[in-house]
Amino acid sequence: MSDIPPPPVAPEEPPVTPEQRVLEEGARQSFIWALVAGFTPVCGLPVVWGLALFGRRWEASPLARRWFRRLLALAILDTLVALVCLHMAVAARQNPEAMKAPLTSQKVLGVITDPKYPGPGVRLAQVTARGPAKDGGLQVGDVVHRADGEPVDGHEALRDAVQASKPEGLLLEVEHEGERREVRIVPVEASALAPAPRGLFEPSAPEGPEESEALEGLRTMPRGWIGTSFVVVALVVLWGVGRRRGADMRPLAVLGVLGVAGLGALAALKGFSALLGGPSRGTLLLSLWAQGLILVAVSGLLVRRGAPGPEEAEGRGWLWTYFVTLGLFITLGSRVLVLLVWLSRLVSAVPGENAHPMLEMSRHGPMGVLGWVLLIVPAAVLAPIGEELLFRGVLLPWLRGWMGQVVALVVSAGLFASLHLFYGVFTLWIFYLGLMLGWARLASGGLRAPILLHATMNSFALLMFARSLMRG
């Protein structure tokens, strides 16, 4: 007879009593009611805290206790949102113009500063012919030293002074050929200096102060390149760490897909520009088509070769998961949006620095039916399918396989958001979206729910953008 003792048997969890099931359902309902109450950040706060503090049942089952922990976290979040709302309300009463400025159109002088100028002050590299700076007598090469008595030590300082300028204008101390003088200039809304409307495929020369708006999206995407570089480094690091834990080379495959899609878009832009007489808004939209088609095709090939797990047979269906995730996205997203608006005002972010370059370029001329088709299909169809296949279909299951579900969600959402750094502060909104899309992927066991949710979000954003164009 062997003296080896048998392996220990894990104790069975006690069965859930009917009373505990009632408490579990009550905890879940309390969380749902708290989500709804949070739509009124300050007035709904007592309701949320009341549900969190007076609805707890220590004798409840583990599942009920988890629901109440979520409810307590939601109450803390709502408290933070309420404090932020009160802070913005007080700030708006003290300085209404300063609070409105970051969320309205950006104010400009009609100049471009020289980033290589060492100082002191900022030197003007370009002066727009139709701008207030030109009307005020400013010229290329002038150096701005002060704005309303405050020293100007860089582009950001001048931009902040312009945004905070009063209705009577901004008093600038300007040096021209060694002589200093003061000039008062009234900034105008950026829309007043918009380029003359052009056709969708009408190329424009990139020389002069009014450069080609077709190239503007490429010139104003340094944060996009920073995000891309970060994703490249992060994927290589993840591959190295995962390899030590027995994982496969899937991050390198994701990196390859992103590289092929980017090169395909660049090749399409060069090719269409050569065929159609030069770069234009239309050729950039066509390059988005090429990028989206490549992303869908190559990512789909990786998924078909068995990158993600199969559809789960158990649990709720994908359509149920879609509607639940959509509800969570809206209710929690309203809180996240308040925090991001407060943060954008805190750092004096302006709309032009927190928008997709292609959407901003669409304002530079009539789109027409063809233009809207070229914009809608990549943004609302190809991008959601391709990005979900790649990030939630290939990368997320690989991460979950060796680092755990919560960490995998955060890492995948962070990489997804890093490719959208052109949104500035609102890149955090993309991170939040990535978390919701990842949750939908794991909850449904497949990709239909996150793809549909992603397409819904992008379609709504396009609808709001079209509405803003119609309102002028």
N, C-alpha and C positions, 0 to 999 in steps of 0.2 A: 504493500500500500504506500502511496506517495504521501509525504508529509507536507506537500505544498498546499497552502490554503487556497480556497477558491477566490477569484477576484471579487472585490467588493461590488455590491449591487447598489446602484444609485437609488436613493429613497424616492418613492413615488410621491408626486404632489397630491395633497388631499383633494378630493373632489370639490368642485365649486357648488356651494349651496344655492338654493333659489334666492335667499336674501342677498348673497354676494353678487349674484347676477343682476339683481335690481340696483345695487350700489354701482356696479360697473356701468350699467346703462345710464344711471343718473350722473355719474362722473363724465361720461362722454357727452351727454346732453348739456351739462354745465359748461364744458369747454366750447361747444358750438355756440351757446348763447353768449359766452364771453367774446368769441370772435365777432359776432354780430354787434355787440354793444360797443366794441372798439371803433366802430365807424364814427362815433362822436367822441373824440379823444378825451376831452375834459369831462363832459357830462356823463359819459359811460364808465368812467373810472370807478366810482363807488359800486356800480353793479359788478364789475369784474372782480374787484377786491372782495366784495361780499360773497360772490360765488367761490372764490379761492379760500377764504378764511372760515366761512361758516358751513361749507358743504363737505368738509373733510370727514372721512370716517376711517379711523385707525384700524377698525376691525375688518376693513374691506380686503378684497383679494389683491394680489400683486398688480393685476392689470388695472384695477381701479386706482391704486396708489400712483401708477404711472400716469394716468390721466390727470390726477390732481397735481402731480409735479409739473406737467405741461401747463396746467391752468395757472399755477403759481408763476411760472416763467413768463406766461402771457401777461399776467398782472404787472410784473416788473417792467416788461417792455412797454405796456400801456402807460405806466407811470412816467417812464422816460419820454414817451411821445407827448404826454400832457405837459411836462415841463418845457419841452422844446416849443410847443405851441404857445405857451404863456410867454416864453422868451421872445418869440417872433412877434407876438401881439404887442408887448411892451416896446420892442425896438421899432415897430411900425408907427407907434404913437409918437415916439421921440424923433424919428427921422423917416417920414413916409417915403421920400424920394429915394433914399439909399436902399430901403427895403424893396422898392419896386424895381429898381434898376437891374439887378441880376436876372430877373425873370422876364423882363421885357427885351426889346431889341437892343443890341449893343450900340453904344454911342462911339463915334469915331471922329477923328480930325481929318482923315484923308491923307495919312502919311504912312510910310514904312520906314522903320528905324534900321540903322546899320548894326547888326549884332556883333561885328568885329571891332567896333569903336571902343577903346579902353576906358573912356571917360576923361574927366568928369562930365556929367550930363549924357545926353543921347544925341547922336548925329542923325539927321534925316537922310535916308538913302533915296527915297522917292516921295514925290508930292503929287497927289492926284489932281488932275486939271479941274475937275468939277467939285473939289472939296472945299471946306471952310478954311483949311490951312492955306491953300492957294489964294483964296480971297483975302486972307489976312496978311499976305505978303511973305509967307514962309517959302524958302527955296531949298533945293537940294544942297546939302553941305552945312546947313544951319545946325547949330547945337543948342538944344533946349536944356537950360540949367535949373530953372525953377518953375513950378506950377502953383499958382495961388500962394506964393511965398515959401512953399515947401521944396526942398532940394529933390531933383530928379536924378536918381543914380542908376537908372536902368529902364528897359522897356516896360517891365511890370509896374514900376512906379508911375510912369507916364500913363499907362493904361488905367491904373486905379484912379489917378487924378481925373482923367477924362470921364470915367464912369461916375465919379462922385461930384462932377461939376454942377454948379448951380445954373438956373435958367438964364442968368445974365452973362454966362460964359466963363471961360477959364483964362486967367491972366498968366501969360507965359513970359519968362525972361529968356530971350533968344540972343545968341551970339552969331553975328554974320561978319566974316572977314575981320575978326578981331574986335569988332564993336558990338556992345551989348545994348539991347533995347527991350522994351516991354510991349507986348501986343496982346489984345484980348480977342479970343476966338470962341465962338459958340459952337460946340460939337453938334453933330447931327446924327440921326439914327442911321445905322449901317445900311438899312434898306434904301435910304435916299441916295446912296452911292453905288447901288447895285449896277453891274455892267449892263450895257444896252442889250435888250433881248436878242437872242440869236436862235437860229434854227437848230434842230436837234443834231444834225450832222454838219452844221456849218463850222468849219475850222476857223481858228483865229490865231493871229501871230502872237507868240509869247513875249515880244519885246515891249518895253515901255511900262509905265506905271500900271496900266490896265492889262495885266497879263491874261493869258487865255484861261477862261474859267474851266476849260477842259482839263488843264493841267493843275488847277488849284487843288483838287482833291489829292493829287499825288504830293504836292508841296507841303500840305498841311497835315501830314500823317506821321510825324516823327514818333508820336506815342505808339502808333501802330507797329512801327518797326521795333520799338523797345519791347512791346508785348510779344512780338514774334520771336525776338531773340531770347526772351525769358522762357517761352514755351520750348524752344529748341534745347536750351540748357536743361530745363526741368525734365523733359522726356528722356534725355540721355542719362541724367542722374537716376531717374526712376528705373530705367532699363538696367543700370548697373546694380542698384539695390535689389531689384526684383530677381535678377539673375542669380544673386547669392542665395536667394530663398527658393530657387527652383522654378521661377517663372520663365515664360518664353520671351521672345523678342518683339512682342506686340508694340511697345512704344516706338521702336524704330520703324515699324510699319506705319504707325500714325504719323510720324515725322515725314516719312516718304510720301504719304498721301498729301499732306499739307504742302510739301515742296513741289510736287507735281502739279497740284492745283494752282499754286502761285505762279509757277513758271508758265503754265498754260494760259493763265489770264494775261501775263505780260506779253507772251507771244501773240495772243489774239489782239491785244491792244496795238502792238506794233504792226501786225498784218493788216488789220482793218484801217488803221490810220494811213498806211501806205496806199491801200486801195481807194480810200474815200477822200484823199487829199489832205489829210492831217488829223491830228487828235481833236476830238470833239466830245460833247456829252454822250452822243450816240455811240461812238466807238468804245467809250468806257463802259456803257451799259452792255454792249455786246461782249466785252471782256468779262463782265460779271456772269453772263450766260455761260461762257466757256469754263470759267472757274467752277460754277455750280454744277454743270454737267460732268466735269471731270471728278469733282468731289463725290457726287452721287454714284457714278460708275465704279470708281476705284474702291470707295468705302463699301459699297454694296457687294463687291467681289470679296472683300475681306470677311464680311458678315456671312456670306454664303459658304465660305470655306470653314465656317465653324467657329468664328471668334466669340460670339456670345453664346449663352446658354439657350436651350430651347424655350419655347413658350410654356409657361407654367399652366398646368391643367387645373390646379386647385386655386381657391380664393376667388375674389371678385373678378369680373371681366374687365377688359381694357377700357371699354366705354364708361363703365362705372368709375374706374380709376381716373379717367380723363375729367369727368365732371367734379369728382372730389378734389382733385388737384387744382382744377380751375377755381373752385370755391376757396380753397386755401390760398391760392395765389392772389386772389382779389382781396380777401379779408386781411391776410398778413401783409400783402403788398401795399395796402393803403397806409399801414404804419411805417413800413420801410420807406415809402415815398416821402412821407412827412420828414423823416430823419434826413433823407438825402437832400431835400429842398433846403432844409435848415443848414446842412453842411455846405451846400453850394453857395448859399448866401454868406456863410461864415468865411469862405475862402474867396469870395467875390468872383465866382465863376460866371462866365457869360455864355449865352446860348451858342454862339459860333464855335466855342471851344468844347462843347458837350453834345455834338451832333454828328451823325454819320456824314462823311464828306459827300457821298453821292446824293443824299437828300438835300444838302445845302446847295449843291450844284444844280439840282433840279429847279431851283428858284430863279435861275439865270436866263430863263427863256421859256416859251411855250413848249409843253410836252407833247400834246396831241395824243391820239389814240395809240399810235405806234410807240411813242415814248413811254406811256403808262404800261403797255404790255411788256416792253423791255425791262421796266423797273419791277413790276409786280411779280412776274413769274420767277425771277431769281430770288427776290426777297421773301416772297410768301410761299413758294413751293420748293425750289431747288435748295436754298439755304437750309430750311428746316429739315428736309429729308437728308441732305448730305451731312450736316453737322450732327444730327441725332445718330445716324449710322456710325459716324466716326467716334464721337465722344461718349454717347450712351450705349452704342452697340458694340464697339470694339474696346475702347479704353476703360470704361467703368467696370465691366465684368472682370477685366484683367486686374485692375486695382483691388477690387473686392476680394479676389481670390487669395491675396496674401497680406492685405493690410486692414481688413475689417470694413464693415459697411459704412459707418459714419465717416471715417477718415477718407475712404474712397470717394464718398459723395463730395466732401470738401475739396479734395485735391482735383477731382475732375471738373468741378464747378470753377475752381480757381484758374485752371488752364484754359477753360472755355472763356472766362472773362478776360484773361490776359490778351486774347486775340481781338478784344474790343476796347482797347485803351483809348481810342479816339473819342469815346464818350466822356472822358475826363472823370469827374466825380461820380457820374452815373454809371461808371463801370461796375460799381458795387451793385447796381440794379441788375446788371447782367449776371453777376455772381449769384444773386438771389434767384434769378430765373434758372440758372444752371442747377441750383440745389433742388428746385421744384421739378425740373425735367428729370434729374437723376432719381428723385423719389418716385416719380411716375414710372420710370423704367423698372426700378426694383419692385415696386408694389404690384405692377401688372405682369412682370415677367417677360415683357416684350417691348417692342419699339413703336407700336401703333399709337399708344396713349401719348408718349412724349412728342412724337412727330406731329400729331394733331394739335397738341397744346402749343408747340413752338410755332406752327403755322397760324394758329389763332392769334397769338401775341404779335407776330410780325404783321399780320393782316390788319389788326387793330391799330398798330403804329402807323401803317401806311394810310389808313382811313383818316386818322387824326392829322397826318401830314397833308393829305389832299384837302382836308377841311381848312387847314391854316392857309393853304394857297388860295382857296376860293375866297377867303375873307380878306386876302390881300396883305 
